[in-house]
Amino acid sequence: MTTMDDLSRIADEVKALAKEIEPGLAFEPKYGGEVMVPDPEAPKAFVGGVFVYKDHVSVEFSQGAELEDPKGHLEGKGKARRHLKLHATDDIEGKDLASFLRQVLR
């Protein structure tokens, strides 16, 4: 069973990876989670977010439908948004999170 401490650790690792890829990245509280803001001068121009739920962490991408996803890790069928559900820290690497972050933070 995944505990809230486990989920917080996953979220912290996701945010650390995102900041490693884009050091100027800011996280702003919004929608019950934290959105990724590549340009702090334009806080409304966020590219996605990190949201902690009771049994997983969701990393959501505002324009996820446009991302390259050759292994089919992204979930969601809406017009634009896609997300990854992370249940363990191993999912960060196992679901290729870094490749998606590089695409949205380029």
Protein Blocks (a to p, Z undefined) as FASTA:
>chain_A
ZZfklmmmmmmmmmmmmmmmmmmbccddeehiacddfblklmmlccbdcdddfkbccddd
fklmmpccfkomagcjbfkbccdddfbfklmmmnommmmmmmmmZZ
